[in-house]
Amino acid sequence: MKAKVYGKIKEKFCDQLNYVEQGNKKLLFSSAMSHAKALSSFMSHNGTMKSQLKRAACFLRHEILQLKRNSTPTSLTVDDVMKGNFNSCEALTQFVTDVVCGPNKRPSLSKKTRVDSVVSDIVFSTSNGRKVSGKHMALGSAVKSLTGSRKLLNILNRLGHCVNYTATEGIETELCFTVLNKSNLLPENFKKVPSLQTCVAFDNYDKFVHTDDGKGTLHDTNGIVVQVYSEEAVLDTQDEPQDLSTLRSGKRMRRSLEASTEDLPSYHKKPKMTKTTMIPLDSPLRGGFSSDLHFVRFLDTLWMISLATDETKSVPMWAGYMALRSDNTQPKQIVGYLKPIPHSPTSYSVVLETMRKTKNIAMECQQDHISFTADLAVAKMALAIQEDLSPQFDNVFIHLGGFHIELALWKAIGKLIDESGGPYVLTESGVLAEGSLRGFIGGTNHARCKRVHQLFSAVLGALHFELFLQSSSQRNPQKWVDEITTWNAESLHNKSYLTTNHFSDELQLMLSSYDEFCNATSRGDHGKTAQFWYIYMQIMQLYSDFERSVRTSNVSLLVTTLPHLAAIFFAFNQPNYARWLVRYHDNLLSIRSTHPGNNKVSP
């Protein structure tokens, strides 16, 4: 329609007519009709499929271009990033859903994710990158964080899958400004209610800056907060409202950040723990042990027997086997990150600052007590500061990090089996590469040590059980194997089977005989070589007990395990862990009286 004719029509009918562009043409319709109804009516009079698809595309393009672009708030949050800067286009979403899933079909979760992804890409491309979804912002940040490749990010941007490198840096910078400007310590989505237990952990982060002498590298102290998740708990009404009065509409996101460094509290002492006394040896607190210990070791024995007799290779490794049969009642938790401290955590001033932050988080959450977790180098400094400044930090319970305790244990086990022939067996069998042998014995790679030691201990246990069957006077071992296989299948679906009551008297007699056989091996009745490797298996059993106590937050099992671990560290000349595990164990014994309601193993 020529502009002159259109002008005359518009002058004549004024607001009674409306129009929508169809390519280089304009479709006139009554202003009482909606755009969608007008296009639908127009397409129904067209007989060719190609023309209908073209008009459908024009209609969807119009809907996309009519989407309102939301302004970016001054304080950009993660929720703002995930929402994007426009509201959803229902017509386009329905169209793509019908294409992907078929008409009148409800999409599954995986297909809904793909539909949302396709819709985001279409809106992004149609608007020439002006309307950006949460997918495009989050994917750009994820790719930049995982790869650090500017080229890869820009390639994905040209394909319409994410924002470019410049926009990604702007988003990250705005998020940094939001974190720096916060007056409270708790991350977003954390709730300031005392009923949701909250704990804090700090660790060192190396930036891997290379220097000739190894000194002068960069270190940060990073902290995380863990809180029990609850949908029923309401947010604290005293939270600071988000500043929506100032919006960054039409302005570029900032890319330069000049963060002001916080002044650390001065602490020039080097305190020593000389005031705190230990619980007496004859105290009733030292007499108890975990009621779960017998049953969990019984489960470990069943796993080893199942692994040894399994012909279908369907029995998982220890963690998978126990997880499938665990009656887990632990609540869900959410994890958030604290503002990093740009200093090494081995300074007393930094440790004091981490403890102050921990105490302030407890005050924000209205908790009387809170857990603080760190590795041994930080925790022993924190314990000394806690005693020196008592009672300022008496409501903070200091945990030793389980990860570093396990690393120290791998080092002790490496000392045990070095030159024993065991590492030679592992390399010759292809389980362990020769280039990884030194690191395996030194316990420097946690994942490799965990996998190989568990596998090696299970194989030794299977050989030990086969020797028991050969020397046993009892017959028909296949009957026991079938019974254990049945128990394994039933215990997956029925937690009431997680007892010994469902075993026959013969199987329980066999397991009792196997315990006596193990005791004989421990005494050396079956030879010094068998005795040596059974000691190795016993240490691995202690590792399993410790790992289970941390995974399930079982304080009583942890209290039972720690003295044995301290004895191992003492035997293998690791005095730091031998000394401080004793202190940690002593604190755990009295945790119910000193920090009531905080009797959980911190992450």
N, C-alpha and C positions, 0 to 999 in steps of 0.2 A: 504494500500500500504506500503510495507516494505521500510525502510529508505534507503537501498542500491539501490533498484530499482528507488526510487524517486530521489536519488542523481544523478544517471546516466541520467535520463530524464532531470533533471534540467541543467546538464552540457551540454547536447546535444542542448536543445532548449533555454537555457538562459532566456531572458526576454519575449519570445513569449508565455509562459504559466504562468498561475496564478492558485491559488488553494484556496479552502475554506474548513474548517474542518466540517465534518458531524459526530458527535460523535467521535469514534476512527478511522474514515476514512477521507481521503482527496479526494475532488472532483476537478479534473483538468479541466481547460477550457482555451480558448484562452484569452490572455491578452487584446484583443480588445473588449471582452464582459465585461459587468458589473457584479457584484456579483449577483444582483437581477435577471438579465436575465438568468444567468447560472443556478441559483437555480430553477427558474421558468421552464426552459427547462428540467431540470433534474426531477422535480416533475411531469411534464406532461407525462413522460414515465412510471410513477409508477401507477399501477392500484388500489391499496388499499387506502381507506380513512385514515386509521391509519398511513400509511407511509407518506401520504401527510401532515397530521397534524404535524407529527414529523419533517418533513423537513421545514414546515412553522415555527415551533417553533425554529429550528436551525437557520433559516434565520433571525428571529427577534432577537434571542440572539446575532448573529453576529453583527447586526446593533446596538444593545445596547452597546456591548463591544467596538465598533468602535467610539462611541460618544466621542468627545473631552471633557476632564474635564477642566473647566475654573479655573484659579487661583483666589484666593481670594484677592481683593485689600487691601492695607494697611489700608485705612479708610473705614471700612465696613459700608454701609448704609442700610436703610430699603429696598430700591429698590434692592440692591444686594441680600438681604435675599430672597425677593420674586421671584427673577429670578432663584435662585439656582446656582449650579456650573456646569451645562451642558445645552446645547441647546436641543430643543425638537426633539424627534424621530418621524418623519412624518410617517414612515411605521407602527410603533407600534400604533400611534394615530389613523391612518386610520383603522387598524385591530380591535382595541377595539371599535371604533365608529360603525363599521359594526356589531360587536357582540351585542352591547347595543341597537343600534337604528335600525338595519337592513341595508342591502346594499342600497346605492344610496339614503339615507334619510338624511336630514339636521337635526342635533341634536338641541333640544331646549336648553335654557340657563341652566336649571337644569341638563339635561342629559350631557351637555358639561362639567359641573363642575364635574360630576361623572366620566366621561371619563378621564379627566385630573388627577383626584385622582387615578384611577386605573393604568393609565400609569406611574404615579410617583411611585406607590408602586412596579410595575413590574421592573422598572429601578433600584430602590433602592435595591430590593432583588437580582436581577441578578448581580449587581455590588458589592454585599456584603457590601452595605452601602457607597461605595466610591463616587457614583454619587448621589447627594442629591438635591431634588427639593425644590422649595419655600414652598410647602405644608408641607414637613417634618420639615423644620426649623421653620416655623410660627406656626404649630400645637404644636410642642414641647414647644415653648415659651408661647403659649396660655394656655396649660394644666398646665405648671409650675406656671404661674401667677394666674390662677383661683383656683387651688387645692393645690399647693405647695407640692404635693406628688411625691417623687422620685420613689416609687414603681410603681405607675400608669404610670409614664412616661416611665420607663424601660419595663413595660409590653407591652405598645403600640409600643415601639421600637422593641421588640422581634417579634411582629406580623407584623412588616414592615411598620408601619403607620407614624412614626416620628423618629427623631434622639434621641439618649439617653440623659440622664440627664447631663453627662459631656459635651457633644457637645452643649447642650442648654445653659449651663452656659458660655461656651466659646463664643457663638454667642452674648449673652447679654453683656459680658465683652467687646468684640470688639466694639459693638455699643456704650457702655459707653465711650471708648477711643475716638471714632469719635466725640461724643458730646463734650467731654472735650477739644479736640484739635481744635474745631471750633473757628474762630476769630470773626464771626458775631453772632448775637443773634437770628435771624430769623431761624425757623426750615426749613427743606428741603421742596421743592415744594411751598414755599411762594415766592411771586413775589414782587420785589422792584419797584413798580410803584405807583405813587400817586393816580391814578384813582380807585384803589381797596382799599376801606376803611378797615383799620386794627385797632383792639382794643385789649386790654390786660386785664386780670383778675388775681388776686392773692388770694390765700386762704391758710389756715393752714391745715397741714396733720399730724394727730396724729399716732404714731406708736404703741400705745396701750401697752406700757411697764408698767408692774404692779410694783408699789412701795407701801410700807406700809402707807405712809402719803400722797400719791397722788402727791408728788413733784418729780422733777428730771426726769420726763418722756421725751421722745424724740419727737421733733417737727421739721417738715420741712416746708418751705414756697414754695409752688408750684405755678407756673405761667402758664397760657395758652394764646395762641395768636389765635385770630379769624380774618379771612380775607375773603372778598367777593371773590367767585370763578369765574374765567373767563377763558374760553378756548382760547379766542382771544388774551388776553394779553401775551406778550412775556417776557421771563425771562431777567432779567437785565444782560447785557453783562459784568458787572463788578463783577459778582459772581466769587468766587475763584474756579478755575478748580480742579477737583478731582485728587489727586496724584495717577496716575496709573504707575509711573515709578518703584515703589517698590511693588512687589507682594509677598504674603505669600504662595508660592507654596510648598506643601509638609511639611509645618510646622504646628504644633498644635496651635490652638487658645489659647490666654492667658486667664487664669481664675482668676488671682489675680489682684486687682486694688488698687493702692495707689493714690487716688486722692488728689491733693494739694488743700487745702481750700483757697478760696479767702478772702482777707482782706476786711472786711466791712468798709465803711466810718465812721469815728468817728463823732458822733453827741450826745452831752451830754446835750443839752438843753431840756426843756420841754415847748415848745412854746404854747402860747394861741392866739386865734383869737381875736385880739383887734382892728385891723385896718380896716377890711372889714366892709362896711356898707350894710344895707339891702335896697332893692328897696322900695321907699315910698308906703304907703298904697293906695294913690290916683293915683298911676301910671297906665297908660293905659294897661301896661303889665299884671296887676292883674285883669283886667276887663273881659278878654276873657275866654271862656271855649271851650271844644272840640266840634266841629260840629258833630262828630260821636256819641256823648253821647246818644242823644235821640234814634237813630236807634239801637245802640247796646243793649240798655235796652229794646227796643221793641222786638229784637230777643230773649233776655233772657225770656221775658214774653211768647213769642210763644213757646219756648222750655218747659217751665213749664206747659203750657196748653196742649201741645202735650204729655208730659209725664203723665199728669193727666188723659187724655182721651184716651190714647192708649190702645186698647184691644189686639193687636197683639204682644205687648212687643218688638217692632222693633225700638223704639226711643232710640238712644244712650245717654250716659251721656253728660254733658255740653261740654267738650272738643271735643268729637267726633261730636256732633251736629254742633258746630260752625266751626270746621275745614272743614266739608263737604260743608258748605255754605259761606266759606270765599273766597273772591276774592284776594287771596294771590299773591302779586306782589314782595315779598321779594326775593332777589337773593340768590342763594346757597352760603354756606360758608364752609370753611375748618378750621379745628381746629388743632393746633400744641402745643407742650409742650416745655416750657423753661427749662433751666438747674435749678434744685431745689437749694434753699439756705438752708443749714443745720442748720437753726436757727429758733426760733419762730418769727412769724411776729408781735408780740406785742412789739418789740423793735424799738425805733426810728431809730436806725442805719439800721435795716433791711428794715423798711418802706422807708427810704431814698434810699437804694439800689434798691428797686423795682421801685421807681419813676425814678431813673437814667436809669434803664433798659428800662422802658417805653419810656422815652425821646429818648434814643438811637435807639429803634425800629422805632420810628417816623422818625428819621433822615435816617435810612436805607431805609425806605419806601418812603422817600421824601415827607412826609406829614407835613403840617403846624401845625396840631392839632391831638390829639389822645385821646382816652377814656381809663380810668383806673378804674377798678371795683374791689371792695373789700367789706368785711363785715364792720359793723359799727365800730368795735374796731380798724381796720386798717384805714378805710376811714377818721375818724375824726383826726387821727394822720397825715395822708397824707395832709389833708386840712390845718392843723396847720403848717406843714413844708412848704407847698406851699406858705402860706402867709409870713412866716418868711424869706424864701429864694427868694422871688419875685424879679425879673421876671424870675428866672432860670427855673421854672416849670409852667409858665403861659400858655403854650400851651397844658398842660395836663388837661383834664376835668375829675373830680373824680365822679364816680357813686357809689351809695349805692347798694349793691347786692340785687336783688329781692328775692332770696331764704330766706335770713335772715329776710327781712321785713315780708315775709309771716309767718315765724316761730314766730315772735313777735306778729303778728296779731292772730295766733292760740292761743297764750297764753292769749291775751286780751279777745278773745271770750270765752276761757275756764273760765276766771274769771266771765264773764257775766252769763253763764248758769250753773255754779257750784251751787249746792243746789236749782236748779230751778225745778227739776223733769225731765228735759230733759235727763241727763245721765242715769237716772233710766229707762226711756223709751227705750233708745238705748240698754242697757244691757238685759232688759227683752225680747226685740224683737229679740235678737240674732245678732243684727248688730255689737255690740261691746262686746268683752269679758271682764269680770269683772277684770281680771288681767291687762288689757290694759287701764283701766279707768283713773288711775292717770296720766299716760303719755299722754292720750288724752286731759285731762283738762289742763295739764301743757304745751301742745303744743310742746312736745319733738320729736314726730314722724311725720314728714311732710307728708309722703304718707298716713298714716292712718287718720290724721286730715283732709287732703284734701278730701279723699274719703267719710268719714263719714259725715263731715259737709255739703258737697254738696248734699249728699243723704238726710240728715235730712232737710235741707233747702228746697229741692225740694218737699218733702212730705208735709211739712208745707204749702208751696205755693199751692200745689194741694188741700189741705183741705180748704185753704182760698178761692180758686177759686170756690170750690163746695158751700161754704157758700154764695158767691156772686150770683151764679146761683139760689140758693134757695130763696134768698131775692130779686132777680131782677124781675122787672115787664115785662121784655122782654120774649118772648116765642120762642119755637123751637130752643133750644141750639144745637140739632143735626146738624142743617144746618150749624152753625158756625164751629162745629167740622169737618164736611166733607170739608168745604172750607179750613180750616187750613191744613187738611191732603193732599188735592190737592196741596196747596201751598208748603208744605214740599217736595212733590215728584217733582214738577216742578223746585223748586229752586236748586235741586241737579245738574241739567243739564243745566239750563238756568240762568246765573247770573243776567240777567235783571229783574228777579223776586224778587231780593233782595231790594225791595222797598214796600211801602204801597199802591202803585197805583193799584196793582192787586187785592186788597180787595174790597169787596162790601161795600156800604155805611152802611148797617146794621151791618157788622162785625166791621167796624171802629167805629161805634157808641157804639157797645158792649165794645170794648177795651177802649174807652174813659170813658164809665160808670164804667169799672173796675178800671181805674186810680182814679176816684172820690171815689170809694169804698175803695181803698187802703189808700187814704188820710184820710178818715173817721176813718179807723182802726188806723192809725198813731196818730190821735188826741185823741184816746181812746173812740170813740163813740160806739165801739163794745165790750167794757170791757177792764179792765186792763191786763188780761191774754193775750188777743189777741194783745193788744198794745205792751206788752213785747216781744212776739215772732215775731211780725212784725219788731221790732227794730233789733232782731237777723237776720231776713231775709234781712233787709236793709244793715247791715254790710256785709253779705255774697254777696250782690249785689256789694258793694264796692270791695270786694275781686275779683269778676268776672271782674270788670272794670280794676283793677290793673293787673290781670293775662293776660287779653287781650292786655293791653298796652305793656307789656313786650314781649309777644309772637309775636306781630305784629310790634314791634318797633315804636309804636305810641306815640310820645313825647307829643302831645297836650292832649291826653287822660290821660297820666301819670301826666301831670301838673294839670289837673282837679281833679284827684283822690287823690293826695298826701296830700293836706290840710285836707281833711276829715279823712284820715288815721292818720294824726298827732293829730287831735282832739280826736280820739278814744284812741290813746296811752296816751294822757294827762289825759283823763277821767279814765283810768284804771291804773294809776300810773306807767307808763313806761316812765320816763322823758328823758332818753337818746334818744330813737327814736322820742319822741315828739319834742325835741329840734333840733335834727340833720336833721329830715325830713323837718323842716321849712327852714333850711339852704340849703338843697339839692333842695328844691322846688324853693327857691330864685335864685339859680345858674341856674336851668333849664329855668327860665323865661327869662334870658338874654343870653342863649346859642347861639342864632343866631347872636348876636353881638360880644360875647367874643370868641366863637369857631365856626365860620361859616363853614358850610359843615360837621359838626360833630353832627348834630341833629338827632341822632339815639339812641335808648335805648340799652345800652351795655349789653351783656349777663351776 
